[in-house]
Amino acid sequence: MKKATRQSYGEILQELGKKDKKIVVFDADLSSSTKTNMFGEKYKDRFFNVGISEQNMIGMASRNVKNRKNSFCIKFCSILNRKSI
């Protein structure tokens, strides 16, 4: 049986989080849909649900990159584009 892309994404993020302590995940209130909740359940200190603040999520992730963290942001594209402008 085929697996949904988002399910694979959540599983791979979880695996990467085990290997790399610098990975930080940001989600904008869709963690159960995007499956980043799998990462969040395992690595609570490196998971941030920013709610419906997409602009802030991008800023926070950018700052983490500057601090040598590997940031992953997840949000449905159509919403992110509309809310960030």
C-alpha positions as CSV (number, residue, x, y, z in Angstrom):
1,M,0.0,0.0,0.0
2,K,1.3,3.5,-0.9
3,K,2.1,6.0,1.8
4,A,1.0,9.6,1.7
5,T,3.8,12.1,1.1
6,R,3.1,14.0,4.3
7,Q,3.4,10.7,6.3
8,S,6.8,10.1,4.8
9,Y,7.8,13.7,5.5
10,G,6.9,13.3,9.2
11,E,8.8,10.0,9.5
12,I,11.9,11.3,7.7
13,L,11.9,14.5,9.9
14,Q,11.8,12.3,12.9
15,E,14.7,10.2,11.7
16,L,16.7,13.3,10.8
17,G,16.0,14.7,14.2
18,K,17.6,11.7,15.8
19,K,20.8,12.1,13.7
20,D,21.1,15.9,13.8
21,K,20.5,17.8,17.0
22,K,20.6,21.1,15.1
23,I,17.3,20.4,13.3
24,V,14.4,22.7,14.4
25,V,10.9,22.4,13.0
26,F,8.4,25.2,12.7
27,D,4.7,24.6,11.9
28,A,1.9,27.1,11.5
29,D,-1.0,25.3,13.2
30,L,-1.2,22.3,10.9
31,S,1.1,19.8,12.6
32,S,-1.5,16.9,12.5
33,S,-2.1,17.5,8.8
34,T,1.6,18.0,7.8
35,K,2.7,15.2,10.2
36,T,5.3,17.4,11.8
37,N,3.6,16.4,15.1
38,M,5.6,13.2,14.9
39,F,8.8,15.3,15.3
40,G,7.2,17.5,17.9
41,E,6.2,14.5,20.1
42,K,9.7,13.2,20.1
43,Y,11.7,16.4,20.2
44,K,9.6,18.9,22.1
45,D,12.4,21.3,22.7
46,R,13.0,21.7,18.9
47,F,9.5,22.0,17.7
48,F,7.6,25.2,17.5
49,N,3.9,25.6,16.5
50,V,3.5,29.3,15.9
51,G,-0.2,29.2,15.3
52,I,-1.5,31.3,12.4
53,S,1.6,33.6,12.4
54,E,3.2,32.5,9.2
55,Q,5.2,35.7,8.9
56,N,6.7,35.2,12.3
57,M,7.4,31.6,11.5
58,I,9.6,32.5,8.6
59,G,11.4,35.1,10.7
60,M,12.0,32.7,13.5
61,A,13.3,30.0,11.1
62,S,15.6,32.6,9.5
63,R,17.1,33.6,12.8
64,N,17.7,29.9,13.6
65,V,19.6,29.5,10.4
66,K,21.7,32.5,11.3
67,N,22.5,30.7,14.6
68,R,23.6,27.6,12.7
69,K,20.4,25.6,13.1
70,N,18.8,23.6,10.3
71,S,15.2,25.0,10.2
72,F,12.3,23.3,8.5
73,C,9.1,25.3,8.0
74,I,5.9,23.7,6.9
75,K,2.7,25.3,5.8
76,F,0.4,24.9,2.8
77,C,1.8,27.0,0.0
78,S,-1.3,28.9,-1.0
79,I,-1.8,30.0,2.6
80,L,1.8,30.9,3.2
81,N,2.0,33.1,0.1
82,R,-1.3,34.9,0.8
83,K,-0.6,35.5,4.5
84,S,3.1,36.6,4.2
85,I,2.5,39.6,1.9
